[in-house]
């Protein structure tokens, strides 16, 4: 894979024109874009499709419900938005993940596309050990991350979203073919914002990340195309 194909740009806006501008600006320099609940709530799956018509899409809606409902949501999401990557919450449990995996394959086969990577979210990186304890999980987050990643793998999921600092433990436990999708990427250690557990793109790839999710360092840059090009050129050199 060309290293730049590993970059997915997180477009966190509600605005159709802004999303279109960003997708068009970065298209040549990255592997795809990520659209999530913020954009989807306003513009729906058809709006998502409009933005991602000629660029690979990570549809980040993190489904979590009873198996039958999630299967239905996955089916329509795959059919309408034709993503390259789609995701669910691993904490929805084995039956829910099995249903999502099956619905994903079924829908992709029906419309004749390569099945999207079905990715599970383990523990959100905004949740720390104290938050986990408050919801009855009295052990360090890495234990829960590893447990949920192994469950996701057992259910047939293709990989997980993880923080840069979980790459090592997940690669060790889940093996080489399991995709690790990594947000919290910052081109410089000097950038200070809400991402606490971060890593540079080069370091995350060296550590074993398959895909990098990069938002504001590109979307908030004065020139998003130039920022995307700089980051992807550094991965290649
Ligand atoms: O702007 P920034 O590079 O921080 O964007 C990261 C993207 O990845 C955002 O869309 C954020 O919601 C998402 N994300 C994350 N941490 C997770 C899961 C998703 O930052 N654990």
py3Dmol code that shows the C-alpha trace and the ligand (Angstrom):
import py3Dmol

protein = """\
ATOM      1  CA  UNK A   1       0.000   0.000   0.000  1.00  0.00           C
ATOM      2  CA  UNK A   2       1.256   3.498  -0.822  1.00  0.00           C
ATOM      3  CA  UNK A   3       1.850   5.135   2.601  1.00  0.00           C
ATOM      4  CA  UNK A   4      -0.407   8.068   1.752  1.00  0.00           C
ATOM      5  CA  UNK A   5      -3.336   5.646   1.339  1.00  0.00           C
ATOM      6  CA  UNK A   6      -3.057   5.032   5.072  1.00  0.00           C
ATOM      7  CA  UNK A   7      -4.251   8.566   5.883  1.00  0.00           C
ATOM      8  CA  UNK A   8      -7.964   9.241   6.362  1.00  0.00           C
ATOM      9  CA  UNK A   9      -8.896  12.869   6.998  1.00  0.00           C
ATOM     10  CA  UNK A  10     -11.536  13.385   9.709  1.00  0.00           C
ATOM     11  CA  UNK A  11     -13.976  15.960   8.357  1.00  0.00           C
ATOM     12  CA  UNK A  12     -15.869  17.048  11.457  1.00  0.00           C
ATOM     13  CA  UNK A  13     -18.302  19.608  10.117  1.00  0.00           C
ATOM     14  CA  UNK A  14     -22.063  19.802   9.570  1.00  0.00           C
ATOM     15  CA  UNK A  15     -21.649  21.916   6.467  1.00  0.00           C
ATOM     16  CA  UNK A  16     -21.977  20.273   3.047  1.00  0.00           C
ATOM     17  CA  UNK A  17     -19.967  22.928   1.168  1.00  0.00           C
ATOM     18  CA  UNK A  18     -17.114  22.918   3.666  1.00  0.00           C
ATOM     19  CA  UNK A  19     -16.997  19.108   3.595  1.00  0.00           C
ATOM     20  CA  UNK A  20     -16.950  19.088  -0.187  1.00  0.00           C
ATOM     21  CA  UNK A  21     -14.163  21.691  -0.255  1.00  0.00           C
ATOM     22  CA  UNK A  22     -12.048  19.698   2.219  1.00  0.00           C
ATOM     23  CA  UNK A  23     -12.608  16.355   0.455  1.00  0.00           C
ATOM     24  CA  UNK A  24     -11.684  17.850  -2.902  1.00  0.00           C
ATOM     25  CA  UNK A  25      -8.636  19.656  -1.476  1.00  0.00           C
ATOM     26  CA  UNK A  26      -7.055  16.587   0.139  1.00  0.00           C
ATOM     27  CA  UNK A  27      -8.110  13.894  -2.329  1.00  0.00           C
ATOM     28  CA  UNK A  28      -4.775  13.668  -4.166  1.00  0.00           C
ATOM     29  CA  UNK A  29      -2.693  13.376  -1.024  1.00  0.00           C
ATOM     30  CA  UNK A  30      -4.516  10.893   1.217  1.00  0.00           C
ATOM     31  CA  UNK A  31      -6.269   7.523   1.212  1.00  0.00           C
ATOM     32  CA  UNK A  32      -9.715   8.807   2.095  1.00  0.00           C
ATOM     33  CA  UNK A  33     -11.948  10.843   4.383  1.00  0.00           C
ATOM     34  CA  UNK A  34     -13.812  10.055   7.572  1.00  0.00           C
ATOM     35  CA  UNK A  35     -17.339  11.354   8.092  1.00  0.00           C
ATOM     36  CA  UNK A  36     -19.077  10.843  11.425  1.00  0.00           C
ATOM     37  CA  UNK A  37     -22.254  11.520  13.369  1.00  0.00           C
ATOM     38  CA  UNK A  38     -21.891  15.302  13.199  1.00  0.00           C
ATOM     39  CA  UNK A  39     -22.081  15.398   9.403  1.00  0.00           C
ATOM     40  CA  UNK A  40     -24.471  12.445   9.124  1.00  0.00           C
ATOM     41  CA  UNK A  41     -27.045  13.893  11.570  1.00  0.00           C
ATOM     42  CA  UNK A  42     -27.634  16.876   9.309  1.00  0.00           C
ATOM     43  CA  UNK A  43     -26.971  15.470   5.852  1.00  0.00           C
ATOM     44  CA  UNK A  44     -27.887  11.781   6.119  1.00  0.00           C
ATOM     45  CA  UNK A  45     -26.367   8.866   4.222  1.00  0.00           C
ATOM     46  CA  UNK A  46     -27.156  10.427   0.864  1.00  0.00           C
ATOM     47  CA  UNK A  47     -25.256  13.546   1.883  1.00  0.00           C
ATOM     48  CA  UNK A  48     -22.349  11.365   2.948  1.00  0.00           C
ATOM     49  CA  UNK A  49     -22.400   9.672  -0.454  1.00  0.00           C
ATOM     50  CA  UNK A  50     -22.307  13.043  -2.217  1.00  0.00           C
ATOM     51  CA  UNK A  51     -19.094  14.023  -0.422  1.00  0.00           C
ATOM     52  CA  UNK A  52     -17.453  10.623  -0.789  1.00  0.00           C
ATOM     53  CA  UNK A  53     -18.428  10.016  -4.371  1.00  0.00           C
ATOM     54  CA  UNK A  54     -14.855   9.893  -5.661  1.00  0.00           C
ATOM     55  CA  UNK A  55     -12.799   9.386  -2.511  1.00  0.00           C
ATOM     56  CA  UNK A  56     -12.712   6.332  -0.205  1.00  0.00           C
ATOM     57  CA  UNK A  57     -14.896   6.754   2.871  1.00  0.00           C
ATOM     58  CA  UNK A  58     -14.594   5.735   6.506  1.00  0.00           C
ATOM     59  CA  UNK A  59     -18.195   5.914   7.752  1.00  0.00           C
ATOM     60  CA  UNK A  60     -17.722   6.549  11.483  1.00  0.00           C
ATOM     61  CA  UNK A  61     -21.184   6.093  12.994  1.00  0.00           C
ATOM     62  CA  UNK A  62     -20.154   3.592  15.725  1.00  0.00           C
ATOM     63  CA  UNK A  63     -23.338   1.520  15.768  1.00  0.00           C
ATOM     64  CA  UNK A  64     -24.356   0.048  19.150  1.00  0.00           C
ATOM     65  CA  UNK A  65     -27.827  -1.496  19.573  1.00  0.00           C
ATOM     66  CA  UNK A  66     -29.489  -4.919  19.584  1.00  0.00           C
ATOM     67  CA  UNK A  67     -28.122  -7.247  16.869  1.00  0.00           C
ATOM     68  CA  UNK A  68     -31.134  -7.048  14.543  1.00  0.00           C
ATOM     69  CA  UNK A  69     -31.179  -3.239  14.604  1.00  0.00           C
ATOM     70  CA  UNK A  70     -27.442  -2.938  14.024  1.00  0.00           C
ATOM     71  CA  UNK A  71     -27.619  -5.438  11.142  1.00  0.00           C
ATOM     72  CA  UNK A  72     -30.316  -3.291   9.489  1.00  0.00           C
ATOM     73  CA  UNK A  73     -28.315  -0.112  10.004  1.00  0.00           C
ATOM     74  CA  UNK A  74     -25.176  -1.705   8.534  1.00  0.00           C
ATOM     75  CA  UNK A  75     -27.115  -2.985   5.525  1.00  0.00           C
ATOM     76  CA  UNK A  76     -28.480   0.441   4.603  1.00  0.00           C
ATOM     77  CA  UNK A  77     -25.217   2.232   5.398  1.00  0.00           C
ATOM     78  CA  UNK A  78     -23.248  -0.086   3.118  1.00  0.00           C
ATOM     79  CA  UNK A  79     -25.831   0.035   0.344  1.00  0.00           C
ATOM     80  CA  UNK A  80     -26.216   3.810   0.290  1.00  0.00           C
ATOM     81  CA  UNK A  81     -22.809   5.161   1.269  1.00  0.00           C
ATOM     82  CA  UNK A  82     -20.526   2.352  -0.035  1.00  0.00           C
ATOM     83  CA  UNK A  83     -17.768   2.925   2.510  1.00  0.00           C
ATOM     84  CA  UNK A  84     -14.307   1.400   2.553  1.00  0.00           C
ATOM     85  CA  UNK A  85     -14.415   1.269   6.375  1.00  0.00           C
ATOM     86  CA  UNK A  86     -17.438   1.095   8.697  1.00  0.00           C
ATOM     87  CA  UNK A  87     -17.584   0.709  12.484  1.00  0.00           C
ATOM     88  CA  UNK A  88     -19.504  -0.552  15.510  1.00  0.00           C
ATOM     89  CA  UNK A  89     -18.931  -0.566  19.279  1.00  0.00           C
ATOM     90  CA  UNK A  90     -17.316  -3.800  20.486  1.00  0.00           C
ATOM     91  CA  UNK A  91     -19.108  -3.322  23.828  1.00  0.00           C
ATOM     92  CA  UNK A  92     -22.333  -4.206  21.970  1.00  0.00           C
ATOM     93  CA  UNK A  93     -21.158  -7.785  22.444  1.00  0.00           C
ATOM     94  CA  UNK A  94     -20.433 -10.867  20.376  1.00  0.00           C
ATOM     95  CA  UNK A  95     -23.928 -11.422  18.941  1.00  0.00           C
ATOM     96  CA  UNK A  96     -24.179  -7.794  17.826  1.00  0.00           C
ATOM     97  CA  UNK A  97     -20.777  -7.904  16.152  1.00  0.00           C
ATOM     98  CA  UNK A  98     -21.552 -11.215  14.432  1.00  0.00           C
ATOM     99  CA  UNK A  99     -24.780  -9.729  13.077  1.00  0.00           C
ATOM    100  CA  UNK A 100     -22.959  -6.620  11.853  1.00  0.00           C
ATOM    101  CA  UNK A 101     -20.244  -8.657  10.130  1.00  0.00           C
ATOM    102  CA  UNK A 102     -22.816 -10.851   8.381  1.00  0.00           C
ATOM    103  CA  UNK A 103     -24.952  -7.882   7.288  1.00  0.00           C
ATOM    104  CA  UNK A 104     -21.866  -6.103   5.968  1.00  0.00           C
ATOM    105  CA  UNK A 105     -20.839  -9.047   3.764  1.00  0.00           C
ATOM    106  CA  UNK A 106     -24.383  -9.669   2.602  1.00  0.00           C
ATOM    107  CA  UNK A 107     -25.009  -6.035   1.613  1.00  0.00           C
ATOM    108  CA  UNK A 108     -21.638  -5.694  -0.127  1.00  0.00           C
ATOM    109  CA  UNK A 109     -22.176  -8.900  -2.123  1.00  0.00           C
ATOM    110  CA  UNK A 110     -25.650  -7.799  -3.115  1.00  0.00           C
ATOM    111  CA  UNK A 111     -24.420  -4.581  -4.718  1.00  0.00           C
ATOM    112  CA  UNK A 112     -21.129  -6.068  -5.942  1.00  0.00           C
ATOM    113  CA  UNK A 113     -18.597  -4.019  -3.969  1.00  0.00           C
ATOM    114  CA  UNK A 114     -15.568  -5.079  -1.933  1.00  0.00           C
ATOM    115  CA  UNK A 115     -16.908  -5.572   1.612  1.00  0.00           C
ATOM    116  CA  UNK A 116     -16.018  -2.586   3.798  1.00  0.00           C
ATOM    117  CA  UNK A 117     -13.587  -3.241   6.640  1.00  0.00           C
ATOM    118  CA  UNK A 118     -15.767  -3.853   9.714  1.00  0.00           C
ATOM    119  CA  UNK A 119     -13.963  -2.102  12.544  1.00  0.00           C
ATOM    120  CA  UNK A 120     -14.812  -2.198  16.260  1.00  0.00           C
ATOM    121  CA  UNK A 121     -14.367   0.623  18.756  1.00  0.00           C
ATOM    122  CA  UNK A 122     -13.010  -0.775  22.036  1.00  0.00           C
ATOM    123  CA  UNK A 123     -12.664   1.865  24.765  1.00  0.00           C
ATOM    124  CA  UNK A 124     -13.010   5.478  23.624  1.00  0.00           C
ATOM    125  CA  UNK A 125      -9.740   7.349  24.108  1.00  0.00           C
ATOM    126  CA  UNK A 126     -11.678  10.026  26.012  1.00  0.00           C
ATOM    127  CA  UNK A 127     -12.408   7.446  28.742  1.00  0.00           C
ATOM    128  CA  UNK A 128      -9.831   6.908  31.498  1.00  0.00           C
ATOM    129  CA  UNK A 129      -9.582   4.291  34.248  1.00  0.00           C
ATOM    130  CA  UNK A 130     -11.750   6.387  36.655  1.00  0.00           C
ATOM    131  CA  UNK A 131     -14.512   6.634  34.019  1.00  0.00           C
ATOM    132  CA  UNK A 132     -14.323   2.874  33.473  1.00  0.00           C
ATOM    133  CA  UNK A 133     -14.649   2.262  37.229  1.00  0.00           C
ATOM    134  CA  UNK A 134     -17.796   4.455  37.276  1.00  0.00           C
ATOM    135  CA  UNK A 135     -19.424   2.131  34.736  1.00  0.00           C
ATOM    136  CA  UNK A 136     -18.476  -0.946  36.741  1.00  0.00           C
ATOM    137  CA  UNK A 137     -15.242  -1.909  35.020  1.00  0.00           C
ATOM    138  CA  UNK A 138     -12.680  -1.905  37.802  1.00  0.00           C
ATOM    139  CA  UNK A 139      -9.520  -2.676  35.898  1.00  0.00           C
ATOM    140  CA  UNK A 140      -7.042  -0.722  33.762  1.00  0.00           C
ATOM    141  CA  UNK A 141      -8.332   0.361  30.354  1.00  0.00           C
ATOM    142  CA  UNK A 142      -5.699  -1.653  28.459  1.00  0.00           C
ATOM    143  CA  UNK A 143      -7.205  -4.870  29.870  1.00  0.00           C
ATOM    144  CA  UNK A 144     -10.637  -3.872  28.559  1.00  0.00           C
ATOM    145  CA  UNK A 145      -9.174  -2.748  25.211  1.00  0.00           C
ATOM    146  CA  UNK A 146      -7.443  -6.109  24.777  1.00  0.00           C
ATOM    147  CA  UNK A 147     -10.520  -8.076  25.848  1.00  0.00           C
ATOM    148  CA  UNK A 148     -12.802  -6.216  23.420  1.00  0.00           C
ATOM    149  CA  UNK A 149     -10.287  -6.414  20.565  1.00  0.00           C
ATOM    150  CA  UNK A 150     -10.037 -10.187  20.941  1.00  0.00           C
ATOM    151  CA  UNK A 151     -13.833 -10.446  21.029  1.00  0.00           C
ATOM    152  CA  UNK A 152     -14.041  -8.301  17.889  1.00  0.00           C
ATOM    153  CA  UNK A 153     -11.559 -10.582  16.167  1.00  0.00           C
ATOM    154  CA  UNK A 154     -13.532 -13.672  17.235  1.00  0.00           C
ATOM    155  CA  UNK A 155     -16.699 -12.171  15.732  1.00  0.00           C
ATOM    156  CA  UNK A 156     -15.032 -11.700  12.342  1.00  0.00           C
ATOM    157  CA  UNK A 157     -14.374  -7.967  12.589  1.00  0.00           C
ATOM    158  CA  UNK A 158     -11.409  -6.808  10.503  1.00  0.00           C
ATOM    159  CA  UNK A 159      -9.806  -4.622  13.140  1.00  0.00           C
ATOM    160  CA  UNK A 160     -10.247  -1.980  15.826  1.00  0.00           C
ATOM    161  CA  UNK A 161      -9.851   1.743  16.417  1.00  0.00           C
ATOM    162  CA  UNK A 162      -7.126   2.301  19.004  1.00  0.00           C
ATOM    163  CA  UNK A 163      -4.961   4.981  20.536  1.00  0.00           C
ATOM    164  CA  UNK A 164      -1.349   5.170  19.293  1.00  0.00           C
ATOM    165  CA  UNK A 165      -0.203   3.788  22.624  1.00  0.00           C
ATOM    166  CA  UNK A 166      -2.300   0.633  22.266  1.00  0.00           C
ATOM    167  CA  UNK A 167      -0.761  -0.387  18.932  1.00  0.00           C
ATOM    168  CA  UNK A 168       1.948  -2.599  20.475  1.00  0.00           C
ATOM    169  CA  UNK A 169      -0.288  -4.612  22.776  1.00  0.00           C
ATOM    170  CA  UNK A 170      -2.977  -5.101  20.124  1.00  0.00           C
ATOM    171  CA  UNK A 171      -0.549  -6.106  17.400  1.00  0.00           C
ATOM    172  CA  UNK A 172       0.981  -8.631  19.800  1.00  0.00           C
ATOM    173  CA  UNK A 173      -2.391 -10.079  20.812  1.00  0.00           C
ATOM    174  CA  UNK A 174      -4.420  -9.839  17.611  1.00  0.00           C
ATOM    175  CA  UNK A 175      -1.787 -10.659  14.985  1.00  0.00           C
ATOM    176  CA  UNK A 176      -0.606  -9.190  11.711  1.00  0.00           C
ATOM    177  CA  UNK A 177      -3.774  -9.241   9.615  1.00  0.00           C
ATOM    178  CA  UNK A 178      -5.884  -7.290  12.129  1.00  0.00           C
ATOM    179  CA  UNK A 179      -6.327  -3.643  11.054  1.00  0.00           C
ATOM    180  CA  UNK A 180      -5.406  -0.989  13.594  1.00  0.00           C
ATOM    181  CA  UNK A 181      -6.992   2.382  12.882  1.00  0.00           C
ATOM    182  CA  UNK A 182      -5.393   5.134  14.890  1.00  0.00           C
ATOM    183  CA  UNK A 183      -6.612   8.676  15.741  1.00  0.00           C
ATOM    184  CA  UNK A 184      -4.696  11.038  18.053  1.00  0.00           C
ATOM    185  CA  UNK A 185      -2.136  11.772  15.335  1.00  0.00           C
ATOM    186  CA  UNK A 186      -0.235  15.052  15.475  1.00  0.00           C
ATOM    187  CA  UNK A 187       2.511  16.057  12.999  1.00  0.00           C
ATOM    188  CA  UNK A 188       4.428  17.721  15.829  1.00  0.00           C
ATOM    189  CA  UNK A 189       4.673  16.880  19.530  1.00  0.00           C
ATOM    190  CA  UNK A 190       4.441  20.608  20.169  1.00  0.00           C
ATOM    191  CA  UNK A 191       0.764  20.871  19.176  1.00  0.00           C
ATOM    192  CA  UNK A 192      -1.348  21.165  22.328  1.00  0.00           C
ATOM    193  CA  UNK A 193      -5.083  20.389  22.188  1.00  0.00           C
ATOM    194  CA  UNK A 194      -7.593  17.863  23.529  1.00  0.00           C
ATOM    195  CA  UNK A 195      -5.732  14.831  22.118  1.00  0.00           C
ATOM    196  CA  UNK A 196      -3.704  13.674  25.093  1.00  0.00           C
ATOM    197  CA  UNK A 197      -2.282  10.359  23.997  1.00  0.00           C
ATOM    198  CA  UNK A 198      -0.871  11.301  20.642  1.00  0.00           C
ATOM    199  CA  UNK A 199       1.907  10.334  18.246  1.00  0.00           C
ATOM    200  CA  UNK A 200       3.402  11.640  14.993  1.00  0.00           C
ATOM    201  CA  UNK A 201       2.263   9.975  11.737  1.00  0.00           C
ATOM    202  CA  UNK A 202       5.729   8.492  11.125  1.00  0.00           C
ATOM    203  CA  UNK A 203       5.953   7.040  14.647  1.00  0.00           C
ATOM    204  CA  UNK A 204       2.445   5.548  14.481  1.00  0.00           C
ATOM    205  CA  UNK A 205       3.192   3.825  11.155  1.00  0.00           C
ATOM    206  CA  UNK A 206       6.533   2.576  12.507  1.00  0.00           C
ATOM    207  CA  UNK A 207       4.679   1.216  15.546  1.00  0.00           C
ATOM    208  CA  UNK A 208       2.355  -0.791  13.268  1.00  0.00           C
ATOM    209  CA  UNK A 209      -0.732   1.358  12.566  1.00  0.00           C
ATOM    210  CA  UNK A 210      -2.596   0.443   9.364  1.00  0.00           C
ATOM    211  CA  UNK A 211      -4.617   3.649   8.988  1.00  0.00           C
ATOM    212  CA  UNK A 212      -4.143   7.080  10.537  1.00  0.00           C
ATOM    213  CA  UNK A 213      -7.104   9.322  11.306  1.00  0.00           C
ATOM    214  CA  UNK A 214      -6.028  12.955  11.087  1.00  0.00           C
ATOM    215  CA  UNK A 215      -8.489  15.810  11.484  1.00  0.00           C
ATOM    216  CA  UNK A 216      -7.648  19.314  12.636  1.00  0.00           C
ATOM    217  CA  UNK A 217      -3.949  19.355  11.655  1.00  0.00           C
ATOM    218  CA  UNK A 218      -5.263  19.199   8.086  1.00  0.00           C
ATOM    219  CA  UNK A 219      -8.797  20.602   8.173  1.00  0.00           C
ATOM    220  CA  UNK A 220      -7.935  23.652  10.315  1.00  0.00           C
ATOM    221  CA  UNK A 221      -4.701  24.437   8.476  1.00  0.00           C
ATOM    222  CA  UNK A 222      -4.682  27.661   6.413  1.00  0.00           C
ATOM    223  CA  UNK A 223      -4.166  25.461   3.342  1.00  0.00           C
ATOM    224  CA  UNK A 224      -5.619  21.952   3.915  1.00  0.00           C
ATOM    225  CA  UNK A 225      -4.221  20.574   0.637  1.00  0.00           C
ATOM    226  CA  UNK A 226      -0.700  21.730   1.494  1.00  0.00           C
ATOM    227  CA  UNK A 227      -0.984  20.327   5.019  1.00  0.00           C
ATOM    228  CA  UNK A 228      -2.163  16.936   3.696  1.00  0.00           C
ATOM    229  CA  UNK A 229       0.638  16.898   1.126  1.00  0.00           C
ATOM    230  CA  UNK A 230       3.288  17.709   3.733  1.00  0.00           C
ATOM    231  CA  UNK A 231       2.118  14.925   6.048  1.00  0.00           C
ATOM    232  CA  UNK A 232       1.863  12.325   3.305  1.00  0.00           C
ATOM    233  CA  UNK A 233       5.234  13.307   1.736  1.00  0.00           C
ATOM    234  CA  UNK A 234       6.883  12.768   5.117  1.00  0.00           C
ATOM    235  CA  UNK A 235       5.423   9.253   5.268  1.00  0.00           C
ATOM    236  CA  UNK A 236       6.852   8.430   1.864  1.00  0.00           C
ATOM    237  CA  UNK A 237      10.361   9.848   2.421  1.00  0.00           C
TER     238      UNK A 237
END
"""
ligand_1 = """\
21
LIG
O -8.958 16.577 14.811
P -8.437 15.242 15.246
O -7.186 14.804 14.509
O -8.265 15.159 16.755
O -9.591 14.225 14.831
C -9.582 12.877 15.235
C -10.847 12.209 14.769
O -10.861 10.873 15.252
C -12.124 12.867 15.280
O -13.131 12.683 14.270
C -12.456 12.068 16.517
O -13.836 12.057 16.768
C -11.985 10.668 16.091
N -11.661 9.775 17.193
C -10.728 10.083 18.157
N -10.478 9.194 19.173
C -11.123 8.015 19.204
C -12.067 7.686 18.231
C -12.310 8.601 17.221
O -10.118 11.145 18.116
N -10.834 7.157 20.141
"""
view = py3Dmol.view(width=600, height=400)
view.addModel(protein, "pdb")
view.setStyle({"model": 0}, {"cartoon": {"style": "trace"}})
view.addModel(ligand_1, "xyz")
view.setStyle({"model": 1}, {"stick": {}})
view.zoomTo()
view.show()
